[in-house]
Amino acid sequence: MAVRGRPQRLLGGSVLVACLTATVVTAPAGAAERAVERAPGGTPGEVALEEASFVDPTAQVRRPGLVELGERVYVGPFAQLVPGLRAGIAIGAESNVQDSVRVEAWVPRRSGEERALAAAGLRPRDGVRTGERVILAHGSAVRGPARLGAGEADPADSGVFISFGALVDGAVLERDTGLSALSRVGPGVVLRSGTLVLPGKDVRTQAEADDPALGKVRPLVEADRLFNAAVVEVNVGLAREYTRLAAEEPDAVHGINVDPGGNVFDVSRDAPTVESALCTGPEVREPRFRNRVIGDVCFEDDLRTLSQRMGSRISLRADEGGPFSVGTVRSMGNGTIFHALEGSDLSIGNRVTYGERVVVHGGGRPAVDPTTGVAAPTTIGNDVHLGDGSVVFRSLVRNDAVVGERSVVVGSELAVGQVVPDRTVYANDEVFGPVEW
């Protein structure tokens, strides 16, 4: 793996990827052992920390010689960076590749797709390249060849935002663009600067990408750009502080463990707790645990029960928002993700069933808590069923509700026992439309 930025050096003496001592890569023996630039006294120097990129130990980086990371990049738990035999991956500075994101530099294409790619200036060997400040959010994916953040970086733009479960499938995304949750942009399509794909939409033609009247896209607004800028700032901070944590306590970036703290949005290092969803139970730090549970995640279940009911490749990460109050788990499928925006938390009831690749993300709901005057938290009630690939964001899901497979609930309140059908976008308390792909 190489590092792009200032200065450019291959790993082994890099000051830019200062915590790849913690990186697990599929590579020849010894390839995961990387040096850390240190100041006298054995901890990373402040200059190295400010420039450092961090790759979580659970992330998979195949053929690391064909992967480049810029400065201040964060790669989250269970992310996968998969170059082709001759097609590489380059992630630009201040970008982030979040939990369970998959980036493939090359995938087989039909002849019609190859012609569309060529018309957009994409060749099979181009791989996947991103500009600066590109956000690949939880569970999203990129299939190459693709370019994200094409064009010269402008401090006034917001980079690129790819939301939960969205797919860039052989497309070109100019700077200042985005994909909403569970949306897709198909081969050869160019998404113009200032454009956002709507939730669940499948953009297959250039006309659909260019004309909001066709119902697939809308113009970006200033609130979108401010949101994206905040996400970039948070993940730059996480790259820095996870680097510090890995250098000071290498085991702490594995398994069930503390968050890195050290940021204005999360000052202290907190460990998960068990046997009380009210965060009054015993702290747990278990670096050998197969999943990543980070920060003040508070479980009603004990650790043995959690191990029995959890699948694999699960990332429950309270390193930005928190705490997460988690009632008894009925079952939790592979690839489940919890996270929360700065200043927000999660409250989850008892006997919840999570399918595979579920994303539950905290953020202030549109409703305001009358006792505090602030936005109410994302809340999941008792006996809720969340289907495979479903997303819940900034919402209240009341008892016995069901969110279908590959459906997204955002900015909404579901009634007791309400069912959101499979492949449905439910936004602002009404059905917005289907997930089209």
Secondary structure, DSSP 8 states (H G I E B T S, - for coil): -EE-SSS-EETTS-SSSTTGGG---BSSTTTT-----B-TTSSB-HHHHHH--EE-TT-EEBSGGGEEE-TT-EE-TT-EEE--SS--EEE-TT-EE-TT-EEES-----HHHHHHHHHTT--GGG-EEE-SSEEE-TT-EEESSEEEEES---TTS--EEE-TT-EEES-EEESSEEE-TT-EE-TT-EE-TTEEE-TT-EE-SHHHHH-GGGSSEEE--HHHHHHHHHHHHHHHHHHHHHHHHHHH-GGGGSSEE-----BTTB-S----B-S-TTS-S-B--BTT-SSEEEESEEESS-HHHHHHHB-SS-EEEESSS--EEE--EEEE-TT-EEEE-TT--EEE-SSEEE-TT-EEEE---SSB-TTTSSB--EEE-TT-EE-TT-EEES-EE-TT-EE-TT-EEES-EE-TT-EE-TTEEEETTEEEEE---
